[in-house]
Amino acid sequence: MSFFALGVNHQTASVELREQIAFNPEKLTQLLAEQSQSHLLNDMVVVSTCNRTEVYAMSDHADTVLGWLAQVNGLDVKQLQNHVYRYENAQAVTHLMRVASGLDSLMLGEPQILGQVKSALSLAKDAHTVSQDLNHIFEYAFYAAKRVRSETAVGSHAVSMGYAVAQLALQVFSHPDKLTVLVVAAGEMNSLVAKHLAEMGVAKVMICNRTRARAENLAQEIAHRVEVEIIEFEQLAEHLHRADVISSCTGSLHQVIGYKEVKAALKKRRYQQMLLVDLAVPRDIDPKVESLDGVYLYGVDDLQSVIDENLAQRRQAAVEAEVMVNQLATELVTQQKVKSAGSTIQAYREQGETLRQEELQLAMARIAKGENAAQVLQEFSYRLTQKLLHPTSIVLRQAAKAEDPEYFEMLQSELQQVSAKRRKSKR
C-alpha cells in the first residue's frame, strides 16, 4: 500500500480555483465520515487552508482521489488536472514535512501551517479515517517541523508587517506583559498586529475604529487572550497617553495623530517612552513626532527594509532546513522498509518452523517403528535443510537471470558475509 499526497497550492492554482476546492471543517467532517465506510479511500487526511488543499492517504487507489476531489466540489476533473501535483512514498513524506515546517508556504517559515496540519489530522481521526501507519507518518512530520523550528533560523525572523510590529515592541519594551496597545483602525493589517501582540501576552489592547462593528469583531477574536477595550474614534486624542504601543493604519487622506496630541500624551505619561508605528500610506502620524524625546516612530519603509533583510535570512536558513527534512524523510522511509521486512521475515520463520515440525514428526514416527535412529536423523537433517534452502535457491536463480546483475551480486555478497560471520563465531 502506497502513501501519497495530491493537491493544489498557491504555486499551481489561482485563488479562484483554490476557493472552489477549499473545505470548511463542517463539510470536511461529513465527507470524511462518508469515506470511512469506503473500501477504496478510507485512510486519509485532508489539509485545507487559503493557500492549499491537499489529500494525504494510504491507498492502492490514488487515481480515485482526483475524481473524488472534483466530484465533492462540483468540478470537472479536467479543471483540476493541469493544476494538481502528486507525490508518492518518499516524495510524499518529504512534501508533508516541508508543508508542516513552513518550507512550502507562501510566506516562507510561517508558523500557522503546523497548527493547521495538526487540526486536519485531529479532524480525520475524529472521522475514523486515520490508520496507525498514516498517523505515524504525520507524527514524524510534526517531529521534523519541531526540529526545523528549533535547530534552524527559518522561523526566527519577522517577515510580515503584523509580526514585525510585535517583534519591534519586544525590542523597545522589556516587559510585554505590562504593555497597553492601541490599534487605530481594525483592518486586516492592524488585526494581525493585535493578534500577534495578544499572543505575546500584552496586558491590554485598545481598539479605535470609525465603525464600532468592525472593532467589536476584532475584539471577539482576541478577547480570549487579552483584555480588550473599544474606544470611539472621536476620542482618540484623549486616550493616546494610555498606550505604550500605537499602531495606526486607517487609510485616511489626512493625518489622524498630530504632533501636539502626542506631545500632550507624553506629558500625561510623565515622559515614559512610546512606540508609534505608522502602517498607513498616506501617513497617519505626523512625522515631526519623531523629534519628541521618548518617542520611537517607525513607518512602512522602515519595517519593509527589516522584513526584506529577515526574508533573506530565512531563505538562507531554509537551505539548511531542506537538508534536514530530506534526511528525516529518508530515515522514516527506511524505518517503514525495515518494518515491512519484519513481517516478511516473521512469515518466513513461521514457515520454517512448520517444516521443522512436519519433518520431526515423520522422523519420530520412524524411530518409534524401530528404524535406525542415526539413519533417520541423517535423513531428517538432509530433508529439512533442502526444504529450508529451496526458497533461497529460487531467489538466487531468478536474480542471476535478471537483467540487472547488481541485484544478484548484492545477494551473493550478503550471503557470503553471513556465512563468514557464522564461521567466525564458531572459532
WOBEL-V949102 format. One record per residue. N is the residue number from 1. NEAR is the number of other C-alpha atoms within 10 Angstrom. Layout:
# WOBEL-V949102
[[N;NEAR] [N;NEAR]]
This chain:
# WOBEL-V949102
[[1;9] [2;13] [3;22] [4;23] [5;24] [6;21] [7;26] [8;24] [9;23] [10;16] [11;12] [12;15] [13;18] [14;13] [15;13] [16;8] [17;17] [18;21] [19;15] [20;12] [21;22] [22;20] [23;20] [24;10] [25;13] [26;9] [27;11] [28;21] [29;17] [30;11] [31;14] [32;24] [33;16] [34;13] [35;18] [36;18] [37;12] [38;12] [39;10] [40;14] [41;20] [42;21] [43;25] [44;27] [45;27] [46;22] [47;22] [48;23] [49;18] [50;12] [51;18] [52;22] [53;21] [54;22] [55;18] [56;26] [57;27] [58;22] [59;19] [60;13] [61;13] [62;20] [63;10] [64;12] [65;20] [66;18] [67;16] [68;14] [69;21] [70;18] [71;13] [72;13] [73;12] [74;11] [75;16] [76;12] [77;14] [78;11] [79;11] [80;19] [81;14] [82;11] [83;15] [84;16] [85;14] [86;17] [87;17] [88;18] [89;16] [90;18] [91;18] [92;20] [93;27] [94;23] [95;23] [96;26] [97;28] [98;23] [99;19] [100;28] [101;32] [102;23] [103;26] [104;19] [105;20] [106;13] [107;12] [108;17] [109;29] [110;21] [111;18] [112;12] [113;20] [114;19] [115;12] [116;15] [117;22] [118;16] [119;15] [120;19] [121;23] [122;15] [123;21] [124;22] [125;17] [126;12] [127;21] [128;17] [129;24] [130;22] [131;14] [132;8] [133;12] [134;18] [135;18] [136;13] [137;19] [138;20] [139;13] [140;18] [141;27] [142;20] [143;16] [144;25] [145;25] [146;15] [147;16] [148;27] [149;18] [150;12] [151;13] [152;18] [153;18] [154;27] [155;23] [156;16] [157;20] [158;23] [159;23] [160;21] [161;19] [162;22] [163;19] [164;20] [165;27] [166;23] [167;16] [168;16] [169;24] [170;14] [171;11] [172;14] [173;16] [174;10] [175;13] [176;20] [177;14] [178;13] [179;20] [180;19] [181;27] [182;28] [183;26] [184;25] [185;23] [186;27] [187;18] [188;12] [189;19] [190;24] [191;21] [192;19] [193;24] [194;31] [195;21] [196;19] [197;30] [198;24] [199;13] [200;17] [201;15] [202;20] [203;18] [204;22] [205;26] [206;22] [207;27] [208;26] [209;22] [210;15] [211;12] [212;15] [213;11] [214;15] [215;24] [216;18] [217;12] [218;21] [219;23] [220;10] [221;12] [222;19] [223;16] [224;10] [225;16] [226;19] [227;15] [228;21] [229;15] [230;17] [231;18] [232;14] [233;16] [234;10] [235;10] [236;18] [237;16] [238;12] [239;15] [240;23] [241;21] [242;18] [243;22] [244;21] [245;25] [246;22] [247;27] [248;26] [249;23] [250;26] [251;15] [252;13] [253;11] [254;13] [255;15] [256;18] [257;21] [258;15] [259;16] [260;13] [261;18] [262;21] [263;18] [264;16] [265;21] [266;21] [267;11] [268;13] [269;16] [270;10] [271;16] [272;14] [273;18] [274;25] [275;20] [276;25] [277;24] [278;25] [279;25] [280;19] [281;14] [282;14] [283;21] [284;24] [285;26] [286;18] [287;16] [288;11] [289;19] [290;15] [291;11] [292;15] [293;13] [294;13] [295;19] [296;16] [297;20] [298;19] [299;19] [300;14] [301;11] [302;13] [303;22] [304;15] [305;11] [306;16] [307;19] [308;14] [309;14] [310;20] [311;21] [312;13] [313;16] [314;23] [315;16] [316;14] [317;19] [318;22] [319;13] [320;15] [321;25] [322;17] [323;11] [324;18] [325;24] [326;18] [327;13] [328;20] [329;26] [330;16] [331;14] [332;18] [333;17] [334;13] [335;12] [336;14] [337;11] [338;12] [339;12] [340;11] [341;12] [342;12] [343;11] [344;12] [345;12] [346;11] [347;12] [348;14] [349;13] [350;12] [351;12] [352;16] [353;13] [354;12] [355;16] [356;18] [357;12] [358;12] [359;18] [360;16] [361;12] [362;13] [363;21] [364;16] [365;13] [366;15] [367;16] [368;11] [369;9] [370;9] [371;13] [372;11] [373;14] [374;10] [375;11] [376;17] [377;16] [378;11] [379;14] [380;18] [381;14] [382;11] [383;14] [384;18] [385;13] [386;11] [387;14] [388;17] [389;11] [390;11] [391;11] [392;11] [393;12] [394;11] [395;12] [396;16] [397;11] [398;11] [399;19] [400;17] [401;10] [402;12] [403;9] [404;10] [405;11] [406;12] [407;14] [408;19] [409;14] [410;12] [411;15] [412;14] [413;12] [414;12] [415;12] [416;12] [417;12] [418;11] [419;12] [420;11] [421;11] [422;11] [423;10] [424;9] [425;8] [426;6] [427;5]]
